[in-house]
Amino acid sequence: MQAKWLLKRVEYRLKILRTLLLSDKRFKARRFKYDFGREIQLSPPQTFNEKIIFRMLFDRNQRFTELADKVNARKFIAQQIGEKYVVPTLGIYPSFDQIDLDALPQQFVIKCSHDSASAIICTDKDKFDIASAREKISFYLSRNMYVTTRERHYKNIVPRIICEKYLDVFAHADRDITPELFRVHCFAGQPQFIEVDFTDARGEESVNIYDPAWRRQEVCVGYIERRYPNNLDTRIRRPARLDEMLALSRQLSADVDYCRMDWFLVGDDIYFSEFTFTPCAGRMRFFPASVDLRFGELWQQRIQP
């Protein structure tokens, strides 16, 4: 076993111990103060991050678990809006060694169904490092995301491996100005802002925020444990199928007070990526910081105990 993954397993076991010693509420309160330099306000929550944490602590909507499961989400998308919006599945497996690697095409993606950050993108199977992939996927299969983030709706998802078609969003396009991922934030069934990810040819990341009319907002977003990605100053042409993407997001979020839907746009084809109900586990950074409150005001929160 590589030292990297051995260390990660040790760290994970320490986090398991932490869940036994520290309640979810105390953990999130401490983490919030560390992240934002102030006490969290939950009576009632005001900012976007506070409302995410409030949902994590008190909302027991079983639908969040059902749709956070990437296998179940695929079935739901196919039933609700059609199979054409689902990234083609190459196989679903309980363990890495059960994957029929010989049957996979030259390019593919492997990821787990119950978490984030586990994806492995293979663009050339002849150069695919099987041993390294086995270690990574095996670690993530053994990990319960609740232990790491306290996002309770991930706790009871059955860990599985998804093999799917590789989508080349940059094919025949200028990588520097081509959106890699669209994250549509919907409040009470209405798209209110779109978080658009870019990665240029040098590997530099940028994130732009747009309103539904594709007007770029003077807002930066990031994650507590990562540097702020820069806004991309270049004018980005409005995607030809943006209206369809927003209509689909509206349809899928109609009965939820808040959720985020992620989409890929490959040429003229739209593909669903995933549902997210607690973005960044309540650790999203905004600049200016006042945007945290502005987005929080969009969310008329309903809790299902």
C-alpha positions, 0 to 999 in steps of 0.5 A: 500500500502506498504511504499516501493511502495508508496515511489517509486511512489513519486520518479517517480512523481518527475522524471516526473517533472524533464522531464518537467524542464530538456531536454534530452540532458542536463539531459544526459550531467549532468548524464554523468559528474557525472558518469564519471567525465568529459564532454560528447563528442558528436561531434562526440561520441567516446566511447561506452557509448557516442555512446549509449547516442548519439543514445538515443538523436538523433536516431528515428528508430521506429524499436527500439520501436517495438523490445524493446516491449517484446510482439512484440519481441516474435512475431518477433523472432517466425517469423524470427528464429522459435517458438522453440526459444521463451520462452513459453507464459502462457498469456498476460494481461493489468492488474494484476487482469486479470491474471488467477492465478489458471490457472498458473503452480506451477512455472512461471514468471510475467513481464512487456512488456515495461521496465526492473526490473519488473520480478517476479519469482515464483518457488512455487505457494503455497508460492506466495505472491499475494498482494506483486506481485500486488503492484510491477507489478501495479507500473511498469505498471504505469511507463514509462521507458523514464521518468526514463532513457530518453531512448526515444524508450521505451516511446510509448510502450503499457504496458502489463503483460507477464506470461511465463514459468519458465526456470530453467537454473541451473537444473541438473547443478553446479550453481556456474559455469553455465551461467545464461544469455548470452548477445551477443553484435553485431556490424554491424551484427557481434558478437564481445563480449559476456557478461555472467552472473553468480549467485552462490549458495550464491547469489554472481554475476559475469560477464565474457566477452568472444570473439566469440571464447570463450576466456575470456577477461581481462575486468570487466563490471558493472553498475554505481549504483552497485558494480563491479561484480567480474570476475569468475576465474574458467574455464568455458566450451564452451557451446555446442550450442554457435555457433548456438547462435552466428549465430542466433544473427548474423541473427537477427542483420544483418541490425542494426549498434549495438544491444545486444541480450540476450539468455538463455541456458537451457540444450540443448535448446536456448531461446531468452530473449530480444533486448537491443539497449541502454545498461545501458542507457549509464552508463556502467562501464568498467575496464580498462576504456580504454575498453569503447573506444575500444568497441566504435571503433567497432561501426560504427554508423548510425543515423536515424533522 
